[in-house]
Amino acid sequence: MIHIDLIDQPIDVAAALQTVEDDGAGAINTFIGTVRNKSTGRPVVRLEYEAYDSMALHQLRKVAEQAQQQWPMLRKVTVIHRKGTLNIGDVAVVVAVSTPHRAESFAACQYIIDTLKQVVTIWKKEFYEDGDVWVAAHP
Amino acid sequence: MNLKIALFGIAREIVGQSTLELAAPEGQSVQELLARLHQEYPALTRLSSLAVAVNNEYAADDAPLHERDEIALIPPVSGG
């Protein structure tokens, strides 16, 4: 079962974890991405996430489906991404998976967050005291 | 045909608007559209990458575009 969301309100991490609970699972693995106060040594004040919503939701679902194909024992997958303005320490993304045994839960969780970063249409702008930058935009 | 292109992130800032409407020859390819946009907005050529999405999927360079397609310019993504 796959649960995908893209929201402009704080992510309820406990509620997200509950969505992957499963009686057949002996492992729940979670990745929580949070807003760091520095980027390449430069103090960050806040972030803004912009999304192409329809494509981001579609691509997130595809990434979760690919994980299910690669690890057919996956019971449940939840991916929730935040958009809008985020402050230091805020949760930007939660990936949670449940599997019968732990090894696949680590692998699937890592695959999902790594692939999300490559393909999902979400853009992050970092704001500093003296300027702002679209992350990864330029070589 | 008329194409409507959605712009996001730095591509939106470079072009200065969130959608672009262009008249294009029937069957214009993704590559042709990109070449045209690169010429009109040279700052786009300095990005690490610039993809085109058609109907919520990344499109191949030689894919033909159609008037009813939902087209978007996709600068380097940075979610997570």
Backbone of each chain as ProteinMPNN parsed JSONL, in Angstrom:
{"seq_chain_A": "MIHIDLIDQPIDVAAALQTVEDDGAGAINTFIGTVRNKSTGRPVVRLEYEAYDSMALHQLRKVAEQAQQQWPMLRKVTVIHRKGTLNIGDVAVVVAVSTPHRAESFAACQYIIDTLKQVVTIWKKEFYEDGDVWVAAHP", "coords_chain_A": {"N_chain_A": [[0.837, -1.193, 0.0], [0.506, 2.181, -0.845], [1.177, 5.463, 0.21], [1.03, 8.785, -0.526], [1.942, 12.194, -0.234], [1.823, 15.777, -0.503], [2.36, 18.622, 1.095], [1.422, 21.819, 2.578], [1.54, 22.31, 5.204], [2.857, 21.7, 8.565], [4.504, 18.509, 8.79], [3.094, 15.683, 10.249], [4.859, 13.602, 11.944], [4.541, 11.335, 13.616], [1.991, 10.467, 12.907], [2.477, 9.842, 10.263], [4.179, 7.656, 10.53], [2.434, 5.821, 11.634], [0.908, 5.147, 9.43], [2.324, 3.2, 8.073], [2.325, 1.02, 9.669], [2.01, -2.481, 10.159], [0.78, -5.74, 10.48], [2.212, -7.808, 9.403], [4.76, -6.914, 9.302], [8.097, -6.797, 10.44], [9.757, -4.777, 10.65], [10.076, -1.28, 10.628], [11.165, 1.36, 8.773], [12.514, 4.589, 8.708], [13.065, 7.68, 7.07], [13.832, 10.935, 7.865], [13.907, 14.062, 6.655], [15.402, 17.097, 7.48], [15.541, 20.69, 7.998], [18.608, 22.175, 7.68], [20.946, 24.347, 9.395], [23.025, 25.361, 7.94], [24.634, 25.754, 4.745], [26.999, 24.544, 2.653], [28.802, 25.799, 4.433], [27.687, 28.285, 4.753], [25.55, 30.32, 6.663], [22.148, 29.44, 6.934], [18.963, 30.892, 6.734], [16.249, 30.402, 6.212], [14.169, 28.138, 4.245], [12.625, 27.833, 1.029], [10.284, 25.824, -0.508], [9.279, 24.913, -3.689], [6.824, 23.416, -5.733], [5.956, 21.38, -8.561], [3.067, 20.399, -8.541], [1.242, 18.311, -9.603], [2.915, 16.698, -11.164], [4.918, 16.088, -9.336], [3.537, 14.559, -7.426], [2.77, 12.412, -9.044], [5.294, 11.422, -9.838], [6.389, 10.769, -7.358], [4.73, 8.675, -6.612], [5.421, 6.864, -8.593], [8.095, 6.343, -7.913], [7.743, 5.061, -5.47], [6.335, 2.828, -6.356], [8.278, 1.628, -7.958], [10.058, 0.89, -5.972], [8.525, -1.021, -4.71], [8.451, -2.947, -6.699], [11.094, -3.676, -6.813], [11.585, -4.578, -4.234], [9.64, -6.827, -3.395], [8.577, -7.697, -1.037], [7.874, -5.512, 0.408], [5.657, -3.964, 2.613], [4.166, -1.592, 3.325], [4.326, 1.78, 2.123], [5.107, 5.117, 2.744], [5.308, 8.428, 1.684], [5.864, 11.709, 2.398], [6.019, 15.026, 1.49], [7.002, 18.321, 2.179], [5.928, 21.64, 1.294], [6.392, 25.165, 0.505], [7.256, 27.721, 2.946], [9.96, 26.957, 5.07], [11.492, 26.641, 8.265], [14.599, 26.563, 10.169], [15.288, 23.319, 11.314], [12.751, 22.373, 10.788], [10.662, 19.729, 9.475], [11.195, 18.475, 6.32], [10.747, 16.318, 4.658], [9.347, 13.047, 4.845], [10.03, 9.655, 4.707], [8.712, 6.519, 4.967], [8.812, 3.044, 5.493], [7.57, -0.314, 5.623], [8.561, -3.635, 6.279], [8.923, -7.269, 6.247], [11.448, -8.058, 7.314], [14.509, -6.498, 8.542], [16.654, -5.762, 6.755], [15.763, -5.244, 4.102], [14.157, -3.081, 4.608], [15.857, -0.954, 5.213], [17.212, -0.745, 2.743], [15.137, -0.209, 0.88], [14.078, 2.176, 1.865], [16.248, 3.915, 1.618], [16.6, 3.813, -1.176], [14.238, 5.063, -2.01], [14.386, 7.735, -0.951], [16.77, 8.597, -2.15], [16.159, 8.406, -4.904], [13.949, 10.046, -5.092], [15.171, 12.548, -4.709], [16.43, 12.818, -7.123], [14.476, 12.844, -9.164], [11.954, 13.953, -8.497], [9.702, 16.637, -8.901], [10.406, 19.109, -7.284], [11.555, 22.089, -5.884], [14.144, 23.754, -4.167], [14.799, 26.675, -2.425], [17.361, 28.395, -0.916], [17.646, 30.672, 1.72], [19.738, 33.234, 2.821], [21.404, 35.465, 5.175], [22.169, 37.479, 3.479], [21.172, 37.11, 0.89], [19.928, 34.788, -1.664], [19.58, 31.455, -3.016], [18.831, 29.168, -5.621], [18.911, 25.84, -5.021], [21.319, 23.629, -6.403], [20.937, 24.537, -8.989], [22.865, 25.599, -10.717], [26.007, 24.538, -12.266]], "CA_chain_A": [[0.0, 0.0, 0.0], [1.327, 3.386, -1.005], [0.548, 6.705, 0.651], [1.866, 9.891, -1.001], [1.323, 13.495, 0.018], [2.632, 16.985, -0.692], [1.519, 19.493, 1.915], [2.026, 23.09, 2.973], [1.439, 22.411, 6.669], [3.865, 20.824, 9.179], [4.28, 17.061, 8.652], [2.889, 14.973, 11.513], [5.725, 12.432, 11.768], [3.952, 10.179, 14.307], [0.863, 9.992, 12.082], [3.06, 9.241, 9.063], [4.687, 6.329, 10.901], [1.276, 4.921, 11.823], [0.362, 4.695, 8.137], [3.039, 2.021, 7.564], [2.214, -0.115, 10.603], [1.46, -3.641, 9.465], [0.99, -6.925, 11.319], [3.187, -8.682, 8.757], [6.062, -6.254, 9.258], [8.961, -6.845, 11.608], [10.625, -3.6, 10.59], [9.63, -0.009, 10.04], [12.344, 2.198, 8.59], [12.074, 5.957, 8.423], [14.009, 8.766, 6.829], [13.237, 12.252, 8.107], [14.79, 15.132, 6.182], [15.115, 18.331, 8.214], [16.215, 21.883, 7.473], [19.883, 22.411, 8.354], [21.22, 25.787, 9.542], [24.162, 25.772, 7.121], [24.781, 25.117, 3.444], [28.406, 24.781, 2.293], [29.425, 26.717, 5.378], [26.999, 29.581, 4.816], [24.368, 30.189, 7.53], [20.846, 29.467, 6.249], [17.924, 31.487, 7.575], [15.037, 29.622, 5.949], [14.077, 27.544, 2.91], [11.305, 27.787, 0.398], [10.114, 24.722, -1.445], [8.248, 25.104, -4.709], [6.569, 22.113, -6.359], [5.021, 21.185, -9.674], [2.315, 19.44, -7.721], [0.69, 17.111, -10.245], [4.012, 15.834, -11.579], [5.614, 15.618, -8.127], [2.738, 13.458, -6.85], [2.858, 11.293, -9.979], [6.646, 10.844, -9.78], [6.558, 10.15, -6.035], [4.053, 7.375, -6.657], [6.236, 5.968, -9.424], [9.278, 5.924, -7.142], [7.275, 4.073, -4.483], [5.999, 1.596, -7.099], [9.554, 0.999, -8.339], [10.59, 0.244, -4.761], [7.727, -2.241, -4.487], [8.865, -3.959, -7.675], [12.443, -4.126, -6.469], [11.486, -5.299, -2.953], [8.222, -7.214, -3.404], [8.109, -7.952, 0.324], [7.465, -4.244, 1.034], [4.246, -3.987, 3.012], [3.577, -0.263, 3.124], [5.253, 2.878, 1.835], [4.545, 6.459, 2.861], [6.223, 9.534, 1.409], [5.195, 13.008, 2.553], [6.953, 16.124, 1.287], [6.505, 19.637, 2.549], [6.263, 22.75, 0.395], [6.22, 26.462, 1.153], [8.379, 28.236, 3.73], [10.38, 26.124, 6.198], [12.529, 27.216, 9.107], [15.625, 25.622, 10.631], [14.763, 22.243, 12.157], [11.469, 21.85, 10.294], [10.719, 18.486, 8.707], [10.909, 18.728, 4.902], [10.289, 15.096, 3.994], [9.34, 11.795, 5.61], [9.861, 8.408, 3.967], [8.565, 5.416, 5.926], [8.491, 1.77, 4.838], [7.529, -1.475, 6.509], [8.922, -4.893, 5.62], [9.012, -8.348, 7.232], [12.76, -8.077, 7.96], [15.077, -5.145, 8.537], [17.608, -5.414, 5.684], [15.04, -4.649, 2.966], [13.569, -1.796, 4.998], [16.907, 0.054, 5.021], [17.5, -0.6, 1.313], [14.001, 0.422, 0.196], [13.961, 3.551, 2.354], [17.323, 4.682, 0.986], [16.293, 3.922, -2.602], [13.15, 6.034, -2.216], [14.83, 9.123, -0.742], [17.782, 8.929, -3.163], [15.515, 8.583, -6.208], [13.127, 11.266, -4.947], [16.029, 13.725, -4.9], [16.834, 12.916, -8.531], [13.418, 12.952, -10.179], [10.674, 14.562, -8.116], [9.714, 18.047, -9.296], [10.352, 20.019, -6.141], [12.744, 22.965, -5.924], [14.461, 24.328, -2.855], [15.565, 27.925, -2.45], [17.934, 28.698, 0.393], [17.756, 32.098, 2.036], [20.793, 33.585, 3.764], [21.274, 36.847, 5.666], [22.479, 38.457, 2.441], [20.848, 36.668, -0.467], [19.234, 33.517, -1.79], [20.076, 30.623, -4.115], [18.124, 27.928, -5.966], [19.877, 24.763, -4.797], [21.677, 22.727, -7.519], [20.537, 25.077, -10.296], [24.03, 25.825, -11.577], [27.106, 23.599, -12.014]], "C_chain_A": [[0.88, 1.255, 0.0], [0.532, 4.625, -0.581], [1.514, 7.85, 0.315], [1.181, 11.211, -0.647], [2.351, 14.619, -0.162], [1.841, 18.095, -0.013], [2.226, 20.789, 2.295], [1.867, 23.368, 4.466], [2.491, 21.485, 7.276], [3.485, 19.344, 9.052], [4.144, 16.448, 10.042], [3.634, 13.636, 11.392], [5.11, 11.189, 12.412], [2.811, 9.588, 13.48], [1.382, 9.308, 10.824], [3.549, 7.828, 9.365], [3.536, 5.338, 11.066], [0.76, 4.367, 10.507], [1.103, 3.485, 7.581], [3.005, 0.837, 8.545], [1.521, -1.268, 9.895], [1.776, -4.884, 10.293], [2.022, -7.875, 10.721], [4.596, -8.105, 8.736], [6.815, -6.433, 10.568], [9.882, -5.65, 11.663], [9.877, -2.419, 10.001], [10.87, 0.856, 9.968], [11.886, 3.571, 8.136], [13.252, 6.845, 8.073], [13.257, 10.068, 7.046], [14.252, 13.299, 7.673], [14.412, 16.428, 6.871], [15.948, 19.488, 7.66], [17.442, 22.207, 8.327], [20.199, 23.908, 8.374], [22.395, 26.277, 8.707], [24.134, 25.073, 5.786], [26.141, 25.514, 2.908], [28.997, 25.91, 3.138], [28.708, 28.043, 5.586], [25.741, 29.433, 5.678], [23.066, 30.359, 6.731], [19.792, 30.002, 7.223], [16.608, 30.727, 7.439], [15.103, 29.035, 4.548], [12.689, 27.785, 2.352], [11.292, 26.669, -0.614], [8.975, 25.049, -2.391], [8.053, 23.754, -5.396], [5.705, 22.268, -7.604], [4.162, 20.025, -9.175], [1.915, 18.164, -8.451], [1.802, 16.152, -10.654], [4.747, 15.273, -10.369], [4.854, 14.436, -7.515], [2.84, 12.212, -7.726], [4.224, 10.612, -9.872], [6.912, 10.186, -8.431], [5.915, 8.763, -6.023], [4.864, 6.377, -7.49], [7.469, 5.454, -8.672], [8.875, 4.847, -6.126], [6.937, 2.753, -5.169], [7.26, 0.863, -7.541], [10.168, 0.282, -7.134], [9.828, -1.057, -4.495], [8.091, -3.348, -5.468], [10.217, -4.548, -7.288], [12.457, -4.943, -5.172], [10.024, -5.72, -2.764], [7.669, -7.5, -2.001], [7.69, -6.676, 1.044], [5.982, -4.302, 1.383], [3.597, -2.628, 2.719], [4.666, 0.787, 2.928], [4.509, 4.197, 2.009], [5.637, 7.476, 2.543], [5.424, 10.827, 1.519], [6.256, 14.089, 2.407], [6.261, 17.436, 1.599], [6.755, 20.608, 1.391], [5.966, 24.056, 1.108], [7.454, 26.842, 1.956], [8.683, 27.33, 4.912], [11.516, 26.804, 6.95], [13.492, 26.128, 9.574], [14.973, 24.583, 11.561], [13.437, 21.675, 11.682], [11.683, 20.576, 9.486], [10.289, 18.779, 7.267], [10.331, 17.507, 4.211], [10.329, 13.925, 4.977], [9.142, 10.646, 4.627], [9.749, 7.313, 5.023], [8.163, 4.161, 5.16], [8.389, 0.684, 5.901], [7.775, -2.733, 5.689], [8.968, -5.999, 6.677], [10.333, -8.324, 8.005], [13.515, -6.784, 7.69], [15.922, -4.792, 7.313], [16.908, -4.698, 4.528], [14.458, -3.282, 3.332], [14.591, -0.675, 4.839], [17.106, 0.333, 3.524], [16.378, 0.159, 0.604], [13.881, 1.889, 0.596], [15.027, 4.423, 1.688], [17.07, 4.875, -0.508], [15.264, 5.031, -2.839], [13.657, 7.464, -2.018], [15.872, 9.521, -1.787], [17.141, 9.22, -4.52], [14.634, 9.827, -6.202], [13.971, 12.495, -5.268], [16.431, 13.911, -6.36], [15.69, 13.27, -9.473], [12.179, 13.763, -9.782], [10.737, 16.082, -8.269], [9.392, 18.978, -8.125], [11.659, 20.799, -6.15], [12.892, 23.688, -4.6], [15.262, 25.601, -3.054], [16.052, 28.198, -1.033], [18.044, 30.205, 0.563], [18.823, 32.291, 3.1], [20.54, 35.005, 4.258], [21.349, 37.838, 4.496], [22.169, 37.948, 1.025], [20.103, 35.348, -0.474], [19.72, 32.782, -3.023], [19.134, 29.446, -4.346], [19.131, 26.795, -5.898], [20.042, 23.916, -6.059], [21.375, 23.292, -8.905], [21.714, 25.207, -11.256], [25.15, 24.84, -11.263], [28.099, 24.197, -11.01]], "O_chain_A": [[1.855, 1.359, 0.745], [-0.624, 4.804, -0.963], [2.647, 7.889, 0.795], [-0.04, 11.32, -0.754], [3.556, 14.431, 0.004], [0.77, 18.472, -0.488], [3.455, 20.858, 2.331], [2.035, 24.496, 4.929], [2.977, 20.581, 6.597], [2.319, 18.972, 9.186], [4.988, 16.674, 10.91], [3.122, 12.673, 10.821], [5.149, 10.107, 11.826], [2.679, 8.37, 13.367], [0.809, 8.32, 10.366], [3.362, 6.913, 8.563], [3.646, 4.172, 10.689], [0.236, 3.254, 10.46], [0.577, 2.8, 6.704], [3.587, -0.214, 8.278], [0.574, -1.069, 9.134], [2.905, -5.061, 10.752], [2.637, -8.659, 11.443], [5.52, -8.73, 8.215], [6.263, -6.252, 11.653], [10.686, -5.508, 12.585], [9.15, -2.543, 9.016], [11.55, 1.066, 10.972], [10.995, 3.704, 7.297], [14.308, 6.772, 8.702], [12.182, 10.279, 6.485], [15.33, 13.407, 8.257], [13.247, 16.826, 6.857], [16.931, 19.281, 6.948], [17.335, 22.474, 9.524], [19.776, 24.649, 7.487], [22.736, 27.459, 8.747], [23.672, 23.937, 5.684], [26.411, 26.701, 2.726], [29.608, 26.845, 2.619], [29.062, 28.825, 6.469], [24.946, 28.52, 5.452], [22.916, 31.304, 5.957], [19.747, 29.606, 8.387], [15.938, 30.445, 8.433], [15.98, 29.386, 3.758], [11.714, 27.922, 3.09], [12.172, 26.574, -1.47], [7.873, 25.407, -1.977], [9.021, 23.027, -5.616], [4.851, 23.151, -7.692], [4.484, 18.852, -9.361], [2.206, 17.062, -7.986], [1.661, 14.938, -10.512], [5.154, 14.111, -10.373], [5.459, 13.434, -7.134], [2.978, 11.097, -7.222], [4.31, 9.385, -9.821], [7.584, 9.157, -8.364], [6.481, 7.807, -5.494], [4.978, 5.203, -7.138], [7.834, 4.284, -8.782], [9.578, 3.852, -5.948], [7.217, 1.681, -4.631], [7.315, -0.367, -7.508], [10.729, -0.805, -7.271], [10.418, -2.065, -4.105], [8.05, -4.531, -5.13], [10.453, -5.749, -7.418], [13.241, -5.88, -5.029], [9.265, -5.053, -2.061], [6.456, -7.541, -1.799], [7.201, -6.74, 2.171], [5.153, -4.649, 0.542], [2.621, -2.531, 1.975], [5.761, 0.695, 3.482], [3.41, 4.37, 1.483], [6.749, 7.394, 3.066], [4.43, 11.015, 0.819], [7.269, 14.077, 3.107], [5.079, 17.62, 1.312], [7.682, 20.418, 0.604], [5.363, 24.064, 2.181], [8.555, 26.359, 1.692], [7.783, 26.971, 5.672], [12.38, 27.451, 6.357], [13.239, 24.936, 9.401], [14.214, 24.927, 12.466], [13.035, 20.601, 12.127], [12.741, 20.37, 8.892], [9.184, 19.26, 7.018], [9.524, 17.631, 3.29], [11.22, 13.829, 5.821], [8.213, 10.657, 3.819], [10.618, 7.201, 5.888], [7.29, 4.201, 4.292], [9.039, 0.756, 6.944], [7.277, -2.883, 4.573], [9.045, -5.708, 7.871], [10.343, -8.544, 9.216], [13.212, -6.062, 6.74], [15.912, -3.643, 6.873], [17.391, -3.679, 4.033], [14.287, -2.426, 2.464], [14.252, 0.42, 4.391], [17.16, 1.486, 3.096], [16.643, 1.067, -0.184], [13.611, 2.745, -0.246], [14.739, 5.536, 1.246], [17.294, 5.959, -1.047], [15.408, 5.835, -3.76], [13.378, 8.326, -2.852], [15.865, 10.657, -2.262], [17.53, 10.166, -5.205], [14.58, 10.568, -7.184], [13.538, 13.378, -6.009], [16.737, 15.025, -6.787], [15.914, 13.933, -10.485], [11.435, 14.212, -10.654], [11.69, 16.727, -7.83], [8.3, 19.533, -8.001], [12.73, 20.242, -6.392], [11.925, 24.162, -4.003], [16.272, 25.611, -3.757], [15.27, 28.228, -0.082], [18.481, 30.917, -0.341], [18.827, 31.621, 4.133], [19.596, 35.667, 3.826], [20.697, 38.882, 4.505], [22.847, 38.328, 0.071], [19.696, 34.847, 0.574], [20.214, 33.399, -3.967], [18.689, 28.802, -3.396], [20.108, 26.792, -6.647], [19.064, 23.534, -6.701], [21.542, 22.588, -9.9], [21.582, 24.959, -12.454], [25.25, 24.353, -10.136], [29.093, 23.557, -10.669]]}, "seq_chain_B": "MNLKIALFGIAREIVGQSTLELAAPEGQSVQELLARLHQEYPALTRLSSLAVAVNNEYAADDAPLHERDEIALIPPVSGG", "coords_chain_B": {"N_chain_B": [[0.312, 25.576, -34.067], [-0.623, 26.264, -30.652], [1.359, 26.445, -27.792], [1.357, 25.886, -24.306], [3.348, 26.585, -21.657], [4.428, 25.577, -18.54], [6.272, 27.063, -15.91], [8.87, 26.676, -13.513], [10.563, 27.286, -10.361], [13.918, 28.285, -10.734], [13.757, 28.587, -13.485], [11.324, 29.837, -13.876], [11.921, 32.27, -12.687], [13.968, 33.218, -14.373], [12.649, 33.535, -16.842], [10.667, 35.197, -16.036], [7.984, 34.915, -15.666], [5.177, 32.718, -14.844], [3.909, 31.121, -16.653], [4.202, 30.391, -20.137], [3.222, 31.298, -23.327], [3.368, 30.037, -26.527], [3.538, 30.201, -30.074], [3.899, 27.486, -32.21], [5.326, 25.367, -34.788], [3.379, 22.633, -36.016], [3.845, 19.533, -34.377], [6.336, 20.135, -33.329], [9.448, 19.362, -31.814], [10.649, 18.371, -28.53], [13.357, 18.99, -28.268], [13.623, 21.007, -30.199], [11.988, 22.96, -29.139], [13.379, 23.528, -26.781], [15.777, 24.526, -27.836], [14.909, 26.868, -28.937], [13.99, 28.254, -26.683], [16.35, 28.474, -25.269], [17.73, 30.218, -26.883], [16.171, 32.493, -26.707], [16.183, 33.039, -23.99], [18.998, 33.268, -22.702], [20.112, 32.766, -20.196], [19.068, 30.392, -19.39], [20.685, 28.471, -20.505], [22.793, 28.26, -18.837], [22.122, 26.708, -16.728], [22.426, 23.697, -14.701], [21.017, 21.588, -15.749], [18.208, 21.15, -17.951], [15.105, 20.043, -18.3], [12.242, 18.829, -20.146], [8.888, 18.384, -19.372], [6.147, 16.387, -20.282], [2.815, 16.035, -19.903], [3.151, 15.239, -17.187], [5.313, 13.493, -17.286], [8.826, 12.946, -17.787], [10.117, 14.045, -20.852], [11.429, 12.689, -23.916], [14.125, 13.937, -25.996], [13.431, 13.877, -28.73], [10.707, 13.761, -28.755], [7.501, 14.575, -30.053], [5.574, 17.576, -29.706], [2.261, 18.444, -28.659], [-0.721, 20.392, -29.1], [-2.561, 20.144, -26.951], [-1.069, 19.136, -24.908], [0.195, 19.009, -21.557], [2.691, 20.971, -20.773], [5.887, 21.429, -19.289], [8.709, 23.232, -18.051], [11.595, 21.933, -16.638], [13.834, 22.736, -14.393], [16.989, 21.906, -12.646], [16.119, 19.589, -10.165], [15.534, 19.748, -6.606], [14.505, 18.552, -4.305], [13.691, 16.969, -1.118]], "CA_chain_B": [[-0.347, 25.232, -32.807], [-0.202, 27.08, -29.515], [1.823, 25.657, -26.653], [1.356, 26.576, -23.018], [4.445, 25.959, -20.926], [4.5, 25.973, -17.125], [7.658, 27.303, -15.495], [9.049, 26.525, -12.07], [11.857, 27.556, -9.738], [14.793, 29.278, -11.363], [13.302, 28.819, -14.86], [10.265, 30.84, -13.745], [12.56, 33.563, -12.404], [14.714, 33.658, -15.559], [11.697, 33.977, -17.865], [9.944, 36.314, -15.445], [6.553, 34.614, -15.545], [5.001, 31.318, -14.478], [3.538, 30.347, -17.847], [4.653, 30.98, -21.38], [2.433, 30.794, -24.452], [4.157, 30.155, -27.75], [3.046, 29.578, -31.301], [4.953, 26.588, -32.699], [4.876, 24.511, -35.888], [2.808, 21.338, -35.636], [4.798, 18.437, -34.176], [7.649, 20.597, -32.863], [9.992, 18.414, -30.831], [11.153, 18.887, -27.259], [14.658, 19.568, -28.548], [13.428, 22.263, -30.923], [11.438, 23.929, -28.187], [14.467, 23.923, -25.877], [16.729, 25.357, -28.584], [14.277, 28.17, -29.09], [13.968, 28.916, -25.371], [17.735, 28.804, -24.933], [18.096, 31.39, -27.659], [15.42, 33.642, -26.217], [16.543, 33.276, -22.584], [20.329, 32.634, -22.617], [20.429, 32.335, -18.822], [18.645, 28.982, -19.24], [21.774, 27.582, -20.942], [23.788, 28.145, -17.76], [21.643, 25.778, -15.686], [23.062, 22.362, -14.719], [20.202, 20.771, -16.657], [16.873, 21.694, -18.184], [14.302, 19.0, -18.941], [10.87, 19.189, -20.48], [7.917, 17.359, -18.988], [4.898, 16.38, -21.037], [1.776, 15.289, -19.175], [3.696, 14.733, -15.919], [6.439, 12.577, -17.482], [9.979, 13.514, -18.478], [9.98, 13.746, -22.276], [12.667, 12.499, -24.683], [14.455, 15.073, -26.866], [12.775, 13.833, -30.045], [9.247, 13.625, -28.61], [6.755, 15.689, -30.63], [4.648, 18.241, -28.78], [0.91, 18.666, -29.19], [-1.354, 21.573, -28.522], [-3.247, 19.889, -25.682], [-0.151, 18.601, -23.893], [0.584, 19.826, -20.408], [4.147, 21.057, -20.941], [6.553, 22.187, -18.22], [10.179, 23.282, -18.051], [12.036, 21.38, -15.354], [15.233, 22.989, -14.032], [17.472, 20.856, -11.739], [15.257, 19.441, -8.986], [16.304, 19.78, -5.347], [13.641, 18.2, -3.179], [14.274, 16.134, -0.069]], "C_chain_B": [[0.177, 26.15, -31.702], [0.189, 26.181, -28.349], [1.769, 26.518, -25.402], [2.358, 25.848, -22.13], [4.477, 26.498, -19.498], [5.965, 26.061, -16.709], [7.763, 27.247, -13.976], [10.447, 26.947, -11.651], [12.64, 28.598, -10.506], [14.382, 29.559, -12.812], [12.199, 29.888, -14.865], [10.891, 32.225, -13.521], [13.303, 34.106, -13.623], [13.759, 34.232, -16.607], [10.851, 35.148, -17.347], [8.437, 36.123, -15.393], [6.369, 33.112, -15.333], [4.405, 30.469, -15.598], [3.937, 31.141, -19.088], [3.761, 30.417, -22.473], [3.185, 31.083, -25.737], [3.415, 29.557, -28.919], [4.189, 28.742, -31.856], [4.418, 25.782, -33.86], [4.375, 23.171, -35.348], [3.902, 20.29, -35.462], [6.19, 18.879, -33.738], [8.154, 19.662, -31.746], [10.443, 19.149, -29.569], [12.469, 19.626, -27.477], [14.548, 20.923, -29.254], [12.894, 23.358, -30.004], [12.549, 24.442, -27.27], [15.454, 24.854, -26.577], [16.195, 26.782, -28.695], [14.288, 28.952, -27.765], [15.377, 29.321, -24.943], [18.172, 30.08, -25.636], [17.437, 32.654, -27.096], [15.813, 34.033, -24.79], [17.899, 32.607, -22.313], [20.677, 32.15, -21.204], [20.016, 30.881, -18.595], [19.788, 28.03, -19.602], [22.802, 27.378, -19.829], [23.341, 27.208, -16.634], [22.346, 24.422, -15.819], [22.32, 21.417, -15.656], [18.876, 21.487, -16.86], [16.094, 20.64, -18.965], [12.936, 19.574, -19.299], [9.977, 18.033, -20.037], [6.675, 17.519, -19.843], [3.923, 15.465, -20.304], [2.354, 14.528, -17.974], [4.785, 13.675, -16.055], [7.589, 13.339, -18.141], [9.909, 13.09, -19.943], [11.344, 13.598, -22.929], [12.866, 13.684, -25.623], [13.659, 15.075, -28.168], [11.245, 13.705, -29.958], [8.54, 14.827, -29.234], [5.767, 16.276, -29.619], [3.312, 18.476, -29.468], [0.229, 19.782, -28.417], [-1.99, 21.32, -27.152], [-2.342, 19.347, -24.579], [0.02, 19.583, -22.734], [2.115, 19.821, -20.401], [4.734, 21.874, -19.797], [8.059, 22.138, -18.425], [10.638, 22.871, -16.664], [13.521, 21.681, -15.137], [15.692, 21.937, -13.014], [16.622, 20.792, -10.461], [16.123, 19.386, -7.728], [15.419, 19.523, -4.141], [14.397, 17.372, -2.164], [14.863, 16.989, 1.032]], "O_chain_B": [[1.261, 26.726, -31.804], [-0.554, 25.276, -27.968], [2.087, 27.707, -25.426], [2.231, 24.648, -21.884], [4.543, 27.707, -19.274], [6.788, 25.237, -17.108], [6.875, 27.702, -13.254], [11.381, 26.969, -12.452], [12.117, 29.648, -10.88], [14.631, 30.653, -13.318], [12.153, 30.737, -15.756], [10.445, 33.219, -14.094], [13.277, 35.309, -13.883], [14.025, 35.285, -17.189], [10.382, 35.98, -18.124], [7.697, 37.064, -15.107], [7.275, 32.324, -15.602], [4.393, 29.241, -15.509], [3.999, 32.37, -19.084], [3.558, 29.206, -22.55], [3.585, 32.216, -26.003], [2.743, 28.534, -28.785], [5.317, 29.221, -31.964], [3.217, 25.527, -33.941], [4.885, 22.653, -34.355], [4.79, 20.173, -36.307], [7.128, 18.082, -33.77], [7.399, 19.24, -30.871], [10.594, 20.371, -29.553], [12.681, 20.722, -26.958], [15.285, 21.859, -28.945], [13.296, 24.519, -30.087], [12.646, 25.642, -27.013], [15.911, 25.84, -25.999], [16.934, 27.757, -28.565], [14.56, 30.153, -27.74], [15.574, 30.372, -24.333], [18.884, 30.91, -25.071], [18.048, 33.72, -27.019], [15.781, 35.209, -24.429], [17.948, 31.509, -21.759], [21.462, 31.214, -21.049], [20.551, 30.213, -17.71], [19.862, 26.919, -19.077], [23.59, 26.434, -19.874], [24.098, 26.95, -15.698], [22.799, 24.047, -16.9], [22.928, 20.549, -16.281], [18.472, 22.32, -16.049], [16.38, 20.376, -20.133], [12.536, 20.639, -18.83], [10.271, 16.865, -20.293], [6.211, 18.631, -20.095], [4.183, 14.277, -20.114], [2.082, 13.343, -17.777], [5.15, 13.029, -15.073], [7.372, 14.249, -18.941], [9.67, 11.921, -20.244], [12.299, 14.28, -22.559], [11.905, 14.354, -26.002], [13.258, 16.131, -28.657], [10.574, 13.559, -30.98], [8.923, 15.97, -28.982], [5.205, 15.56, -28.79], [3.238, 18.676, -30.68], [0.55, 20.07, -27.264], [-1.958, 22.195, -26.287], [-2.788, 19.126, -23.453], [-0.007, 20.802, -22.908], [2.749, 18.818, -20.073], [4.161, 22.882, -19.383], [8.609, 21.146, -18.904], [10.151, 23.376, -15.653], [14.376, 20.955, -15.646], [14.87, 21.144, -12.555], [16.43, 21.794, -9.774], [17.298, 19.022, -7.786], [15.55, 20.169, -3.101], [15.588, 17.103, -2.321], [15.401, 16.459, 2.005]]}, "name": "protein", "num_of_chains": 2, "seq": "MIHIDLIDQPIDVAAALQTVEDDGAGAINTFIGTVRNKSTGRPVVRLEYEAYDSMALHQLRKVAEQAQQQWPMLRKVTVIHRKGTLNIGDVAVVVAVSTPHRAESFAACQYIIDTLKQVVTIWKKEFYEDGDVWVAAHPMNLKIALFGIAREIVGQSTLELAAPEGQSVQELLARLHQEYPALTRLSSLAVAVNNEYAADDAPLHERDEIALIPPVSGG"}
